[in-house]
C-alpha cells in the first residue's frame, strides 16, 4: 500500500521542473514487493527508511542488486532496494532494513528530467585528493558521494568550507 504525497518539481531555468521528487510510505510484508510512487518513469534515486533501521538508497547507476546504507562505514548489501522500475516503481527485497512485516517505511524518489541541475553518475576513484569530477556538466550546489566499499556516504554543499572536509550522513566528525 502506498500513500502518495505531492510531487515537488524544482525549476530548471526553462520554466518547467527539472527533476521531480515524491515521497510516500509503504508497509513491509517480509517478502519481495514492488512499491508504486507518484512518478511516471523509473526513479533515478530512491531512499528508504523505516522503524529503527538505517536509511538505505539506490541510484540508477547501481548494477545488480545493491543498496547503500546512509550511515556508518558500511558496504553495499543485497536484498534491499533491488531495482528501480519503469512506471515510477521500485522493488524491495526481504532485507529487514527495507521490508520487515507490518513496519511502516518511508521513501523519497527522485527522477531527473535531463536539465543541467540534477545528475546521478559514477566515477572510479584513484585515491587522489582535490580531484575535479566534471561529468555532471554543471556546478552542483550539493554533492553526495558513496562508495561500494565499507566507507561512509558523505555530502557537501557549495556553502561548505571544503577545507574542513565533507560531512558524513552519520553525523560524526567531518572527513
N, C-alpha and C positions, 0 to 999 in steps of 0.2 A: 504494500500500500504506500503510495506517495502522496504527499501534500505539496502542492505547488505554491511557491512564493513568486512574486512578480519578477520578471526579467529586468535586469539593470543593464542598459546599453550605455557605453562610455563613448562620447563623441570623438571621432577621428579627424576632425577638422573639415570634413566634407559635408557636414550637416547630419549625417546618419551615424548610427552606432558603429564603432569599430570592432568591438567584441561584446559578447553577451555573457552575462553572469546570471545564474539562477541558483537558488538554494532550496532545499527540501528535506524531507525526512522519509525514512522507511523503517519498518520493523524487521529485525533479524528473524530468520527461521532456522538457522543452523545448517542449511544446505545451500548449494549454489542457487542464486536467484538474480534475475535481471531487474534493474531499477530504471524506471522511466522518469526523465526530467522534463522540464518545460521547453527544452531546446528542440530544434527540429533536425539537427545533424549531430554526428558523433562529437562529444566534448574533446577539447584538447588538454584539459586539466580537470581532474576530479580529486577532491579532498573529502575524506570520510572520518567522522569522529562519533563515538557513541559510548555511553556509560563511563567507566574508568579506563577505557582503552586509550592508547596513544593514537593520535591522528595519523592517518596514512594517506599518501597521494600516489597518483599515477598520471603520467603525461602521455601524449600521443607519440612521443619519441621512444617510449619503452617498448622493447621487443619481448615477446613471450609473456609469461605470467609473472609480473613483477609489481610490487608495491613498496614504496619507500616510507619508512616511519619519519615523522617530522620532529623527532626529538632523540637525543642521545646519539652515541657513536654506534649506530645500528645499521647493518647492511640491509639491502632489499630482501624481501621474502615472497614466497609464493602463496597462492590460495587466498589472497586479499582481494584487491580490486583486480580482477583477472583480465578484463578487457573494457575498452571504450567502444561502444557500438553505434551503428547507424541509427537514425531516428531519434537522437538525443538520449540514448540509453547507455548504461554501463552495467557490467556484471560483477557481482561479488561472489567469492568462493566461500568456503566454510570456516575460514580462519576467524577465531573469536574476536579479533580486532575490528572486523567489519560485519560479522554476521552471527552473533550469539542469539539463540532463540529468545524471543519476546523482549529484546533490548531495542530501544529507540536509537536510531543512528541518524546523524545529520550530515548532509553533504553540501558542497559548493561545487558547481560545474561551470566551466568557462569554455567558450568556443571563440576562436579567432576568425574575424571576417576578412583578414588579409591587409587591413590598414596598417600603416607603419607605427604602431604604438603597443602592440602585444605580440609576443613571439614565444614559442616553445622550441628550443633547439638543443642539440647535443654537440659536445666537442670532446676531444681526447686530451686529458691533462698531460703536461710534460714536466711537472714538478717545479717550474719556474714561477717566481713571484712577479707581481706587477705586469701580468700578461694581458694584452688587449684582446678581447673576444669581440669581433666586429660583425659576426654573421647575422645579427638581428637586423642590421641595415638602418638603425636609428639609435638615438641616445636614450636609453631607458631611464626612467625615474626610480625604478625598483628592480632589483635582480635577486632571484633565488638561485642557489647553486646546491645541487645534490649529487652525490656520487653513488655508484652501485656498491661501493665498499662500506666498511664499518666506520663511517665518518658522519658527523652531524650535518644535517641540512642547514644552510646559512642563508642570510639575506642581508642586503644593504640597500639604502636609498641614496638618491642624488644629494640629499642634505646631510648625509652621514659623513663624519670625519674619517675618511678611509685610512688615515694613519693609525687609527685605533683598531682597525680590522673590521671584519664582518660580524654580524650578530647571529648566533645560533638560535634556532627555534626553541631550544630547551631553556632559554632564559639564563644560561650560565654566562661566564665572562666572554668577552669578545675573542674571536680567533685572529 
